[in-house]
């Protein structure tokens, strides 16, 4: 018997069409120096708009052998947009609550 779980369990339909794979591009190779430094290939720097002085964020799953590199400037723009969206929505909701609270009651709400 299934209990009410706080999450949903779904089964994948193996007969359904596969999603198209994203295209992996190899931009070049870079040896790691004895100090752990690498040179980012110029093609990649141009394609991802990576400039001198930029901070990069490295993420990944150690078990997978893959990692991702994010330009912190691009990531900051994303988080700024997300914060604006979240906090603007909260501000709008709070304003709507205040307006509703300060609104005089209608005749129906007064029982007339």
C-alpha positions in Angstrom: 0.0 0.0 0.0 1.3 3.4 -0.9 1.5 6.1 1.7 1.1 9.8 1.1 4.7 10.8 0.3 6.0 14.3 0.2 7.3 13.6 -3.3 6.0 12.1 -6.5 7.3 8.8 -8.0 7.0 8.6 -11.7 7.8 5.8 -14.1 9.6 6.5 -17.4 7.9 5.2 -20.5 10.7 3.5 -22.4 8.7 3.5 -25.6 8.6 7.3 -25.7 10.9 9.2 -28.0 14.3 10.1 -26.6 15.1 13.8 -26.0 17.7 15.1 -28.3 21.2 15.2 -26.8 22.9 18.5 -26.5 25.9 19.0 -28.8 29.2 18.6 -27.0 32.0 20.8 -28.5 35.7 20.2 -27.8 37.4 23.6 -27.7 40.9 22.2 -27.2 43.1 20.7 -24.5 45.2 22.2 -21.7 47.9 20.6 -19.7 47.8 21.1 -15.9 50.9 22.8 -14.5 52.7 21.6 -11.4 50.9 24.5 -9.6 47.5 23.2 -10.8 47.1 26.0 -13.4 45.6 25.6 -16.9 45.3 27.9 -19.9 41.7 28.2 -21.2 41.7 27.7 -24.9 41.2 30.9 -26.9 38.2 29.4 -28.8 36.5 28.7 -25.4 37.3 32.1 -24.0 35.8 33.8 -27.1 32.7 31.5 -27.2 32.0 32.0 -23.5 33.1 35.6 -23.2 35.7 34.8 -20.6 38.0 37.8 -20.0 41.1 38.5 -18.0 40.2 39.0 -14.3 36.9 37.1 -14.5 36.2 34.6 -11.7 35.2 31.1 -12.8 33.0 28.7 -10.7 33.8 25.0 -11.0 31.0 22.5 -10.2 30.7 18.8 -10.8 30.0 15.4 -9.4 33.3 13.7 -8.3 31.8 10.3 -9.2 31.0 11.2 -12.8 34.4 12.5 -13.9 32.8 15.6 -15.4 32.9 19.1 -14.2 31.4 22.4 -15.4 32.8 25.8 -15.5 30.6 28.9 -15.1 31.6 32.5 -15.5 30.8 34.1 -12.2 29.8 37.3 -14.0 27.1 35.4 -16.0 26.0 33.6 -12.9 25.8 36.9 -10.9 23.5 38.3 -13.6 21.3 35.2 -13.3 21.2 35.5 -9.5 20.5 39.2 -9.7 17.6 38.6 -12.1 16.3 35.8 -9.9 16.5 38.0 -6.7 14.7 40.8 -8.5 12.0 38.4 -9.6 11.5 36.9 -6.2 11.7 40.0 -4.1 9.6 42.1 -6.6 6.9 39.4 -6.4 7.1 39.4 -2.6 6.9 43.2 -2.5 3.9 43.2 -4.9 2.2 40.5 -2.7 2.9 42.5 0.5 1.5 45.7 -1.2 -1.6 43.8 -2.2 -2.1 42.6 1.4 -1.7 46.1 2.8 -4.1 47.5 0.2 -6.7 44.8 1.0 -6.2 45.4 4.8 -6.7 49.2 4.4 -9.6 48.9 2.0 -13.0 49.8 3.6 -15.3 46.7 3.9 -18.0 46.3 1.3 -21.7 46.2 2.3 -21.7 42.5 1.8 -18.8 42.1 4.3 -20.6 44.4 6.8 -23.6 42.1 6.6 -25.9 44.6 4.9 
